[in-house]
Each structure stands twice: as structure tokens, then as C-alpha cells.
Amino acid sequence: MKNLTFLFSLTTVFLLGISANAQKISDGQTIDVNGMSVTFNILNKESVESGGKQYDRYKVSASVKNKSDKGYNIRLSAFPQIVSNIGLVELDCINATGARLTSKKIELKMKAQMINVTYSAYDKSGKFTTSTIPVTGSYYFDPGDTIEDNAIFIVPQGEKPDVTIRSLK
């Protein structure tokens, strides 16, 4: 009995810790998170059938605007450099099924700054040539910038997307 009580209380604390970072957001609502204004909109709804069950298919849009004076910037020091922390905010649809290869979340990420790099090399015939390739030089999110993305959420029929938002910065 002691172990069961301990396990229940540990699970409750864990779930409250996860939900404390997330806020609910509904259709047409805008929420301020760490100086960023996040908006969620439902663009379209239709009914679909998958695996013999009826679902509602929602096309949704999310945007984030930097309303603070603080800019976000990640400068890359070498190529290739793997950067995985370019996300700003994440919108998670709790009741999305993920059926038919649809989304369960939208992650709004910083913009990539592309730089044209010119290099010289010998081609297959031995001729010295100069070429230009685009390379990612940094990721940024300046004050006043807006980033948008769309997704498709499939939820059980009769339900609306149950979306939470959390800051990744």
C-alpha cells in the first residue's frame, strides 16, 4: 500500500510538472510567452474515414511574433554543424491521432540565414572552376519578426483540437 501511494504521488508530481510548462490555446486565441506572441487558428474542417472510423480533419495555422526587444541568434562556427535547438515554441495537439501521416504538433523554429559561399576546385576534366553554393550561416529571430506554419490534425469525430503551447526558449 505504501508503494502504491508513493507511486501515485510521484506520477501526479511528474504530470503536474509537465503541464505547468504548457498553456492551453484555442482557435483564434493569442497568448504571450516570454515576449513572443503566439496565435493559433483553425483554417478548415472536414470529416474523414480511416480504418472504418470517422474522424474530423482540421487544417490549422500557428504563428509567433517577437514582441520583445530581445533577438534570438545562433551563429554557426563550422560547416557542417548540427544544430537542434532552433525551436521557439511548440504547439501540441493532445487529442490528435496522427492517422494518415498527419501531425500531432507544430514546432515554430528560427529562420535560417543563407550565405552564398564561392569556392574553387578542379573538375573531372582537370579544369579549374569556381562555383557558388548556399550555406546556412546562422539562425535568427529578430524583434518584430513573424514565423508561421501550417499542419493537419486528425481528431476523433465531434472533438475540436485540444492544443497546448510551451516555450522552447
C-alpha positions as CSV (number, residue, x, y, z in Angstrom):
1,M,0.0,0.0,0.0
2,K,2.9,2.4,0.8
3,N,4.5,1.7,-2.6
4,L,1.2,2.3,-4.4
5,T,0.7,5.6,-2.6
6,F,4.3,6.7,-3.3
7,L,4.0,5.7,-7.0
8,F,0.7,7.6,-7.3
9,S,2.1,10.8,-5.7
10,L,5.3,10.5,-7.9
11,T,3.2,10.2,-11.0
12,T,1.0,13.2,-10.0
13,V,4.0,15.4,-9.4
14,F,5.5,14.4,-12.7
15,L,2.4,15.1,-14.7
16,L,1.9,18.4,-12.9
17,G,5.4,19.4,-13.7
18,I,4.9,18.7,-17.4
19,S,1.6,20.6,-17.5
20,A,3.0,23.5,-15.6
21,N,5.1,24.5,-18.6
22,A,2.2,24.2,-21.1
23,Q,-0.7,26.5,-21.5
24,K,-4.0,25.8,-23.4
25,I,-4.7,27.8,-26.5
26,S,-7.9,27.7,-28.6
27,D,-9.0,28.8,-32.1
28,G,-8.3,32.5,-32.8
29,Q,-6.5,33.0,-29.4
30,T,-3.2,34.8,-29.0
31,I,-1.0,34.1,-26.0
32,D,2.1,35.9,-24.9
33,V,5.0,33.6,-24.0
34,N,8.4,35.1,-22.9
35,G,7.9,38.2,-25.1
36,M,6.6,36.2,-28.0
37,S,3.0,36.5,-29.2
38,V,1.7,33.1,-30.3
39,T,-1.5,32.8,-32.4
40,F,-3.4,29.6,-33.2
41,N,-6.2,29.4,-35.9
42,I,-8.3,26.6,-37.4
43,L,-8.4,27.2,-41.2
44,N,-10.6,24.3,-42.4
45,K,-12.6,21.3,-41.0
46,E,-13.8,18.2,-42.8
47,S,-14.9,14.7,-41.9
48,V,-12.8,11.7,-43.0
49,E,-12.9,7.9,-42.5
50,S,-9.8,5.9,-41.6
51,G,-9.8,2.3,-40.6
52,G,-13.5,2.2,-40.5
53,K,-13.8,5.0,-38.0
54,Q,-15.0,8.6,-38.5
55,Y,-12.6,11.5,-37.7
56,D,-12.5,15.2,-38.1
57,R,-9.6,16.6,-40.1
58,Y,-8.5,20.1,-39.2
59,K,-6.1,22.3,-41.2
60,V,-4.6,24.6,-38.6
61,S,-2.2,27.5,-38.7
62,A,0.2,28.8,-36.0
63,S,2.4,31.9,-35.9
64,V,4.8,33.5,-33.4
65,K,5.8,37.2,-33.4
66,N,8.8,38.5,-31.4
67,K,7.3,41.5,-29.5
68,S,10.2,41.9,-27.2
69,D,13.4,43.9,-27.7
70,K,15.4,40.7,-27.4
71,G,16.6,38.9,-30.6
72,Y,17.5,35.2,-30.8
73,N,20.6,34.3,-32.7
74,I,22.6,31.1,-33.2
75,R,25.8,31.6,-35.2
76,L,27.4,28.6,-36.7
77,S,31.1,28.3,-36.3
78,A,31.9,25.4,-38.8
79,F,30.3,23.6,-41.6
80,P,28.7,21.1,-41.3
81,Q,27.5,21.8,-37.8
82,I,24.4,20.1,-36.5
83,V,22.1,22.4,-34.6
84,S,19.0,21.0,-32.9
85,N,17.9,23.8,-30.6
86,I,16.3,26.3,-33.2
87,G,12.8,25.8,-31.9
88,L,11.0,28.8,-30.4
89,V,7.6,27.4,-29.3
90,E,5.8,24.1,-29.7
91,L,2.0,23.6,-30.1
92,D,1.0,20.1,-29.2
93,C,-2.5,18.7,-30.1
94,I,-3.2,16.3,-27.2
95,N,-6.1,14.5,-28.9
96,A,-4.6,14.2,-32.4
97,T,-4.4,10.7,-33.6
98,G,-1.5,11.1,-36.1
99,A,-3.5,8.9,-38.5
100,R,-2.7,9.1,-42.3
101,L,0.7,10.5,-41.5
102,T,-0.7,13.8,-40.1
103,S,0.8,15.9,-37.4
104,K,0.4,15.8,-33.6
105,K,2.3,19.1,-33.1
106,I,3.7,22.2,-34.7
107,E,7.2,23.5,-33.8
108,L,7.9,27.0,-34.8
109,K,11.6,27.5,-35.5
110,M,14.0,30.3,-36.0
111,K,14.7,31.5,-39.6
112,A,17.8,30.3,-41.4
113,Q,20.2,32.9,-42.8
114,M,21.7,31.6,-46.0
115,I,25.1,32.7,-47.2
116,N,26.5,32.2,-50.7
117,V,30.0,30.6,-50.5
118,T,32.3,30.7,-53.5
119,Y,34.9,28.0,-53.8
120,S,37.4,26.9,-56.5
121,A,38.3,23.4,-57.4
122,Y,39.3,21.2,-60.3
123,D,36.5,19.4,-62.1
124,K,36.6,15.8,-63.6
125,S,38.4,17.0,-66.7
126,G,41.1,18.8,-64.7
127,K,39.8,22.3,-65.5
128,F,40.0,24.8,-62.6
129,T,36.4,26.1,-61.9
130,T,34.7,28.4,-59.5
131,S,31.3,27.5,-58.0
132,T,28.9,29.0,-55.5
133,I,26.8,27.1,-53.0
134,P,24.3,28.3,-50.4
135,V,25.3,27.5,-46.8
136,T,23.4,28.1,-43.6
137,G,25.4,30.7,-41.6
138,S,23.1,31.3,-38.7
139,Y,19.6,31.0,-37.3
140,Y,17.8,34.1,-36.1
141,F,14.5,35.6,-34.8
142,D,14.7,39.4,-34.6
143,P,12.4,41.8,-32.8
144,G,9.3,42.3,-34.9
145,D,9.8,39.1,-37.0
146,T,6.9,36.7,-37.5
147,I,7.2,33.0,-38.2
148,E,4.2,30.9,-39.5
149,D,3.5,27.2,-40.1
150,N,0.5,25.0,-41.0
151,A,-0.4,21.5,-40.1
152,I,-3.2,18.9,-40.4
153,F,-4.6,17.4,-37.2
154,I,-7.0,14.4,-37.2
155,V,-9.0,14.1,-34.0
156,P,-11.9,11.8,-33.0
157,Q,-15.2,12.9,-34.6
158,G,-17.1,15.5,-32.7
159,E,-14.0,16.8,-30.9
160,K,-12.0,20.0,-31.6
161,P,-8.2,20.1,-31.4
162,D,-7.1,20.2,-27.8
163,V,-3.9,22.3,-28.1
164,T,-1.3,23.3,-25.6
165,I,1.6,25.6,-26.1
166,R,5.0,25.7,-24.5
167,S,8.1,27.8,-24.9
168,L,11.3,26.1,-26.1
169,K,13.5,29.2,-25.2
